[in-house]
């Protein structure tokens, strides 16, 4: 979890951004195949207080500095992006610890470039800062001006690729599904069925749109709004089972109808309940984020977690960032 922090001066910020840009030459060259990736992780690339991401033709800058982003630093970054991507590059800014209400700090605003033209098949395309990105043939709607997160975690690309490659003919359960990106990957990988479960209404709605963008059919069983533990209890009573289960719980406590989800309190219980629903030869894909107790410390009696590779645009720092691993049940 990011905390507000002091940020660097203009010279160091521009230098760090330029070096980070150069390190991602392979990603720039393959932008026609994947156009959503991190351009700079400032905490680990010389510019604490900043992250920068590419989403299609746009750049999203996030500042975690106390009091928000100094205008001269934003201007310097905009000039650098427009030099490399073109003068009409749309640039968006989020100031996580800036002035204003919590809602205003979560939402982004456009600071450069023309207004975006919505994709014709995106039913949420009317929202400001909305666009559709491509990840190796998968299409996802992202929001650069709405909410704390865009709707797609770029650092889970390798995990989505693994799910896509290992879902053929399987029944997949996607818990804490958020906008359904793992579900899209599984469905496009030939899954027999996919069930996405999340308790947040807006996440379920965005998940349905992502299915539509990929021309995937869905019904009332594909996207379920439910507390995850309530759903697991019902599934156990119905004696259901799955061939693959995705666990991507939130890294910090969340509110809920009963008591929400607390990673320190509930991770072990989540894992145990999920195992009860695994069929023969099933796999479990676990995600662990910053300051979250690790799923990877569980399950030693039934198998060994295989860590998936970290994306090239996210510096490898032990104990930080989203990590993915797969447990293949014997």
Secondary structure, DSSP 4 states (H G I P E B T S, - for coil): ----B----HHHHHHHHHHHHHHTHHHHHTTTTB-EEEEEEGGGTT-TTEEEEEETTEEEEEE-BTT---HHHHHHHHHHHHHHH-TT--EEEEETTSSS-HHHHHS-EEEESPPPPPPTT-TTTTSTTEEEEEETTEEEEEESSSSSS-S--GGGHHHHHHHHHT-TT-EEEEES-TT-HHHHHHHHTT-SEEEEEES-HHHHHHHHHHHHHTT----TTTEEES-HHHHHHHHHHTT--EEEEEE---SS----SSS---HHHHHHHHHHHHHTTEEEEEEEEEEE-TTPPPGGGS-TTT--EEEPPPPTTS---TT-S-EEEEEE--
